[in-house]
């Protein structure tokens, strides 16, 4: 099944589902936040870390860790742009 077929699943006219664009927009927004300010995602993730981490400050990534998160965010944003371009053609 191609990406275009997955995006248009459930539509009777063969067009792309609006839900697909909403998910893609959320994915892109998360990637942008990860590029611009990865510390914000780390702080938002704290409640999920509670059962596993005793000291949040000791477990926080260093500068290289945040740099890697930015690189991954750039890759995710490129992937989202590629998916959008593929579904629009």
N, C-alpha and C positions, 0 to 999 in steps of 0.2 A: 504494500500500500504506500503510495507516495505522500509527501507532505501536503500537497494540495488536496488529495482525497481525504486526509485526516481533518484538515481545516474545514472542509465543506460537509463533513459527516452530519447528517440530520437535516440538511437543507434540501427541500424538494426541487428548488430551481438550480442547484449545483453551485450557488454562490458561497462565499465564505461566511461562516457563522459570526455574528457580532460578539458572541462570547469569546471566540478565538482572539479577537482584537483586544478585548478587555484583559485577558490573561497575558497577552504579549505586551500590553502597556504596563501591567504590574511587574512583569519580568524585567522590562527595560528600566522602570523606575528603581527597582532594587539594584540593578547593575549600576545605574548612575549614582545612587547613594553609596554603593560600595567603592566607586571610583573617587568621588568627592570627599566623603567622610566615612571611612570604614569603622571608626570608633563608635559612631552612632548605632550601627548594626550590632556591635559587640555589647553596647549598653542595653539595647532592646532585647538581646538574647539572654540577659542575666536571669530572669525568672525560670528559664528552661535549664539553666546550669545549676540551679540550687541543689538538686539531689546529688550532683556529681562533684561540685567544686566547693572546697572549704573557704579558700581565700581568693576572691575575684581578682584583686589587684595582682596577685602573684601569677595568676593564670592568664592575664591579659597579654596579647601578642606584643612583641617588641616592634621596632621600626621596620625591620625586614619582613616580619609577619604581615604588617599592614601594607607594605609595598607589594607583597605577593597577592594579597586580597585585591589590591587595585589592578594588578595585571589580570587576575581572573575576572574582575568586573569589566575590563576592556574587552576581553574575549567573549564574555556573555553579551555585551552590547553589540559586538560585531555579529555574533550569532543571531541575535534578535533582528538586526537589520537584514541579514541574509534571509531569514525566515520570512520577514515581511516582504522583501523583494521577490522571493520565490512564490509566495501566495498571490501577489498582485499581478503576476505575469501569467 
